[in-house]
Amino acid sequence: MEIIKHTLDEQVSIPPTFKELISCKDICFLDIETTGFNKQNNHIILIGMLYSSGTETEILQFFTDSQENEKNLLQEFVKYITKVAMIVTFNGDAFDIPFINSRLALHNIDYQIDKTQCIDILKVVRAKKNLLDLEKYNLKSIEKLLGIDRDDTISGKESVEMYYDYIKSKDNNIKEIILRHNYEDIYNLTKVLKIFDVIDEKSRVNLDTKYLSNNINITIKLENIKCSGNIMEVEGDTTILELSDEIHYGEFHILKWYPRVGKFEISLQIKEGKLSDGSKCTYLDSKDLKLDISKIDKLNYNIPNNILILSHNNKVVLNNIKILINYLWKELSKSKFTVNKQR
């Protein structure tokens, strides 16, 4: 059994949305290679972990060229993992963590990784898959989405096959390919954290607008956009201002704004329909809306300019919601200015 250390002159960059999850805890990134997928009958032959210390990043790889040395490998691994407060994996909840814990128990090693101290990136991505539109949700697909390049070309399954070849031949070239595959898996996990920012961006509407002479930031979470029959309800947050509450009645909507607490509610009259391919949508039909037609998302359909699609197959069309909210806020400001002017 050997421990291979790589020290990199760089720090792990933690995106703001992920930082909120970990509460400034010490974290490491973890990935294992095994002789198969059965945690009772197969063995761990390689564990990779990455963590940052100051301005440096250290990658440790615990590798054994003999299945009989698995216990020794795990004992050395435990010495390091017990110092970590949070573990980040990709599919670790389903594979890596149960596999490690099973092998620790089998070897009577008095330690178990607590799942509550683990964050599984795959689990997060799958829960938000409707926002990402990926064909596959494996690590390489997400890396491609984020523009992350890697040197190794083998899969986890191929790594298993190569390990058995290495056992027979002791060919160091094969060993290096296996180590490189594990190295890139854990190194790229640090970059895959960007997916948390992507999900955050796609799960909310953010826009800056004006109310009279005030600059206002508006934020709406997707979960706060709800449709029931021919009504769409929208709740969101705004910049807090010391202004009186506002209620604006439009031709097809009601907007209630509570600026002193930074909250607003919109109730919209919408229509339900089907597009040319039979897919369902909700939309707003208003020829009087003064919207920038060039910016409306028509979802690659030939749609009249007076039709604003708000949701498609139960998925909110964020760009169009953003255009609509911006329009409503301008109408609110315009009506207030008119009233003040008349007075």
Disulfide bonds with the S-S distance in Angstrom:
none
